[in-house]
Amino acid sequence: MQYRNGSFKTEQDTEGYQNDCSNYDPCPLCYGCRNYGVYSDRCDTLCSNNHKKNICNKELHTPRNIAKMVRRQIIKLENMN
């Protein structure tokens, strides 16, 4: 995932990873937590400060969409000049 300033988001950027949260379940597309809200008290204290950075949009990143996106191991790009 890429931020507007051009930098890329990594799993290490999320609060769940940084705080070694036992409930953190990273989304393979955006690295946000897919378990947010299930463990409400802990989630509110750790990750609620920045939803866009820390929490996966589960409506958009459904298992079906994830399977489509991560299906190919190699993506060939043409004319990368």
MDAnalysis code that builds the backbone (N, CA, C; Angstrom):
import MDAnalysis as mda
import numpy as np

u = mda.Universe.empty(243, n_residues=81, atom_resindex=np.repeat(np.arange(81), 3), trajectory=True)
u.add_TopologyAttr("name", ["N", "CA", "C"] * 81)
u.add_TopologyAttr("resid", np.arange(1, 82))
u.add_TopologyAttr("resname", ["MET", "GLN", "TYR", "ARG", "ASN", "GLY", "SER", "PHE", "LYS", "THR", "GLU", "GLN", "ASP", "THR", "GLU", "GLY", "TYR", "GLN", "ASN", "ASP", "CYS", "SER", "ASN", "TYR", "ASP", "PRO", "CYS", "PRO", "LEU", "CYS", "TYR", "GLY", "CYS", "ARG", "ASN", "TYR", "GLY", "VAL", "TYR", "SER", "ASP", "ARG", "CYS", "ASP", "THR", "LEU", "CYS", "SER", "ASN", "ASN", "HIS", "LYS", "LYS", "ASN", "ILE", "CYS", "ASN", "LYS", "GLU", "LEU", "HIS", "THR", "PRO", "ARG", "ASN", "ILE", "ALA", "LYS", "MET", "VAL", "ARG", "ARG", "GLN", "ILE", "ILE", "LYS", "LEU", "GLU", "ASN", "MET", "ASN"])
u.atoms.positions = np.array([
    [0.842, -1.178, 0.000],
    [0.000, 0.000, 0.000],
    [0.888, 1.242, 0.000],
    [0.485, 2.239, -0.745],
    [1.291, 3.447, -0.865],
    [0.552, 4.650, -0.287],
    [1.284, 5.453, 0.493],
    [0.723, 6.683, 1.043],
    [0.743, 7.778, -0.019],
    [0.038, 8.855, 0.240],
    [-0.018, 9.965, -0.707],
    [1.345, 10.620, -0.925],
    [2.209, 10.579, 0.078],
    [3.525, 11.213, -0.072],
    [4.515, 10.334, -0.827],
    [4.069, 9.161, -1.284],
    [4.915, 8.299, -2.093],
    [5.590, 7.177, -1.327],
    [5.592, 7.223, -0.003],
    [6.215, 6.151, 0.762],
    [5.261, 4.955, 0.830],
    [5.814, 3.796, 1.062],
    [5.016, 2.585, 1.119],
    [4.780, 2.149, 2.557],
    [3.587, 1.663, 2.832],
    [3.227, 1.168, 4.158],
    [3.728, -0.267, 4.281],
    [4.315, -0.580, 5.413],
    [4.762, -1.940, 5.682],
    [4.059, -2.455, 6.932],
    [4.181, -3.727, 7.171],
    [3.562, -4.323, 8.355],
    [4.122, -3.690, 9.631],
    [5.399, -3.314, 9.620],
    [6.048, -2.723, 10.786],
    [5.505, -1.344, 11.128],
    [4.767, -0.714, 10.230],
    [4.195, 0.613, 10.484],
    [2.941, 0.564, 11.353],
    [2.315, -0.577, 11.486],
    [1.049, -0.665, 12.217],
    [1.280, -0.798, 13.725],
    [0.338, -0.270, 14.489],
    [0.433, -0.322, 15.955],
    [0.376, -1.758, 16.473],
    [-0.419, -2.596, 15.837],
    [-0.533, -3.988, 16.282],
    [0.798, -4.714, 16.224],
    [1.566, -4.462, 15.171],
    [2.886, -5.074, 15.033],
    [3.867, -4.454, 16.019],
    [3.869, -3.133, 16.127],
    [4.823, -2.438, 16.986],
    [4.624, -2.783, 18.460],
    [3.376, -2.971, 18.869],
    [3.089, -3.289, 20.272],
    [3.021, -4.784, 20.536],
    [3.350, -5.589, 19.526],
    [3.336, -7.038, 19.636],
    [1.988, -7.527, 20.172],
    [0.914, -7.017, 19.600],
    [-0.442, -7.367, 20.026],
    [-0.735, -8.820, 19.658],
    [-1.203, -9.592, 20.618],
    [-1.500, -11.002, 20.370],
    [-2.729, -11.167, 19.479],
    [-3.560, -10.138, 19.378],
    [-4.769, -10.210, 18.554],
    [-4.548, -9.692, 17.134],
    [-3.361, -9.186, 16.850],
    [-3.069, -8.598, 15.539],
    [-3.067, -9.676, 14.460],
    [-3.954, -9.524, 13.481],
    [-4.048, -10.434, 12.343],
    [-3.877, -9.584, 11.089],
    [-2.682, -9.542, 10.499],
    [-2.427, -8.617, 9.387],
    [-3.130, -9.028, 8.097],
    [-3.683, -8.047, 7.428],
    [-4.270, -8.243, 6.104],
    [-3.111, -8.343, 5.107],
    [-3.130, -9.304, 4.198],
    [-2.026, -9.416, 3.239],
    [-1.978, -8.285, 2.215],
    [-3.056, -7.500, 2.110],
    [-3.071, -6.405, 1.143],
    [-2.655, -5.072, 1.748],
    [-3.183, -4.741, 2.928],
    [-2.926, -3.406, 3.488],
    [-2.185, -3.457, 4.830],
    [-1.944, -4.639, 5.369],
    [-1.253, -4.853, 6.649],
    [-2.032, -4.352, 7.863],
    [-3.235, -3.842, 7.669],
    [-4.063, -3.433, 8.797],
    [-4.591, -4.654, 9.533],
    [-5.016, -4.471, 10.757],
    [-5.502, -5.578, 11.572],
    [-6.905, -6.000, 11.123],
    [-7.086, -7.291, 10.912],
    [-8.391, -7.812, 10.515],
    [-9.242, -8.182, 11.726],
    [-8.673, -8.172, 12.928],
    [-9.412, -8.516, 14.144],
    [-9.903, -7.309, 14.908],
    [-9.759, -6.120, 14.365],
    [-10.145, -4.919, 15.101],
    [-11.625, -4.959, 15.462],
    [-11.932, -4.638, 16.698],
    [-13.316, -4.598, 17.155],
    [-13.740, -5.852, 17.884],
    [-13.119, -6.976, 17.554],
    [-13.459, -8.219, 18.231],
    [-12.994, -8.155, 19.686],
    [-11.833, -7.588, 19.890],
    [-11.274, -7.421, 21.231],
    [-11.328, -5.932, 21.568],
    [-12.499, -5.406, 21.707],
    [-12.761, -3.969, 21.702],
    [-11.919, -3.135, 22.670],
    [-11.801, -3.537, 23.918],
    [-11.063, -2.725, 24.896],
    [-9.597, -2.582, 24.512],
    [-8.972, -3.682, 24.202],
    [-7.553, -3.642, 23.837],
    [-7.356, -2.898, 22.512],
    [-8.255, -3.122, 21.574],
    [-8.159, -2.456, 20.264],
    [-8.286, -0.942, 20.402],
    [-9.209, -0.504, 21.240],
    [-9.413, 0.935, 21.396],
    [-8.186, 1.619, 21.967],
    [-7.493, 0.965, 22.884],
    [-6.325, 1.601, 23.484],
    [-5.117, 1.583, 22.551],
    [-4.953, 0.541, 21.771],
    [-3.751, 0.423, 20.929],
    [-3.892, 1.045, 19.539],
    [-4.995, 0.785, 18.867],
    [-5.058, 1.075, 17.427],
    [-6.060, 2.131, 16.996],
    [-6.859, 2.641, 17.887],
    [-7.927, 3.542, 17.449],
    [-7.428, 4.943, 17.082],
    [-6.154, 5.241, 17.321],
    [-5.656, 6.587, 17.021],
    [-5.545, 6.870, 15.522],
    [-5.379, 5.846, 14.700],
    [-5.265, 6.047, 13.253],
    [-5.881, 4.846, 12.529],
    [-7.172, 4.936, 12.240],
    [-7.873, 3.818, 11.617],
    [-7.313, 3.468, 10.244],
    [-6.988, 4.454, 9.444],
    [-6.519, 4.194, 8.079],
    [-5.186, 3.430, 8.085],
    [-4.353, 3.720, 9.045],
    [-3.034, 3.075, 9.122],
    [-3.101, 1.712, 9.803],
    [-3.953, 1.565, 10.818],
    [-3.898, 0.384, 11.674],
    [-4.967, -0.670, 11.435],
    [-6.036, -0.324, 10.721],
    [-7.172, -1.237, 10.645],
    [-7.511, -1.537, 9.189],
    [-7.749, -2.810, 8.896],
    [-8.098, -3.247, 7.552],
    [-9.562, -2.913, 7.249],
    [-9.822, -2.524, 6.018],
    [-11.186, -2.315, 5.551],
    [-11.712, -3.676, 5.094],
    [-12.360, -4.405, 6.009],
    [-12.799, -5.770, 5.722],
    [-13.920, -5.826, 4.688],
    [-14.635, -4.731, 4.494],
    [-15.666, -4.709, 3.456],
    [-15.026, -4.757, 2.067],
    [-13.890, -4.124, 1.924],
    [-13.178, -4.097, 0.651],
    [-12.239, -5.293, 0.498],
    [-11.578, -5.674, 1.569],
    [-10.604, -6.772, 1.531],
    [-11.246, -8.067, 2.008],
    [-12.174, -8.566, 1.231],
    [-12.842, -9.834, 1.543],
    [-11.904, -10.987, 1.187],
    [-12.127, -12.172, 1.747],
    [-11.278, -13.311, 1.383],
    [-11.251, -13.572, -0.128],
    [-12.358, -13.351, -0.788],
    [-12.405, -13.548, -2.242],
    [-11.495, -12.551, -2.964],
    [-11.546, -11.283, -2.559],
    [-10.691, -10.273, -3.189],
    [-9.219, -10.513, -2.879],
    [-8.932, -10.937, -1.661],
    [-7.544, -11.237, -1.291],
    [-7.013, -12.382, -2.143],
    [-7.827, -13.405, -2.346],
    [-7.405, -14.549, -3.166],
    [-7.106, -14.115, -4.598],
    [-7.898, -13.194, -5.128],
    [-7.653, -12.698, -6.483],
    [-6.345, -11.917, -6.561],
    [-6.066, -11.107, -5.540],
    [-4.895, -10.232, -5.560],
    [-3.592, -10.986, -5.328],
    [-3.623, -12.018, -4.519],
    [-2.390, -12.690, -4.144],
    [-2.228, -14.023, -4.880],
    [-2.977, -14.215, -5.917],
    [-2.988, -15.485, -6.613],
    [-1.696, -15.763, -7.373],
    [-1.182, -14.781, -8.069],
    [0.019, -14.993, -8.870],
    [1.262, -14.636, -8.065],
    [2.242, -15.503, -8.131],
    [3.476, -15.236, -7.398],
    [4.390, -14.287, -8.166],
    [4.321, -14.321, -9.487],
    [5.150, -13.449, -10.309],
    [4.234, -12.653, -11.233],
    [4.396, -11.363, -11.226],
    [3.631, -10.497, -12.112],
    [4.607, -9.884, -13.096],
    [4.400, -10.156, -14.360],
    [5.306, -9.651, -15.391],
    [4.858, -8.265, -15.829],
    [5.772, -7.320, -15.743],
    [5.518, -5.956, -16.186],
    [6.296, -5.703, -17.457],
    [5.632, -5.049, -18.402],
    [6.295, -4.789, -19.667],
    [6.738, -3.329, -19.750],
    [7.821, -3.113, -20.458],
    [8.340, -1.765, -20.748],
    [8.500, -0.907, -19.491],
    [9.319, -1.324, -18.602],
    [9.586, -0.568, -17.374],
    [10.758, 0.380, -17.610],
    [10.601, 1.340, -18.483],
    [11.678, 2.290, -18.805],
    [11.539, 3.546, -17.999],
])
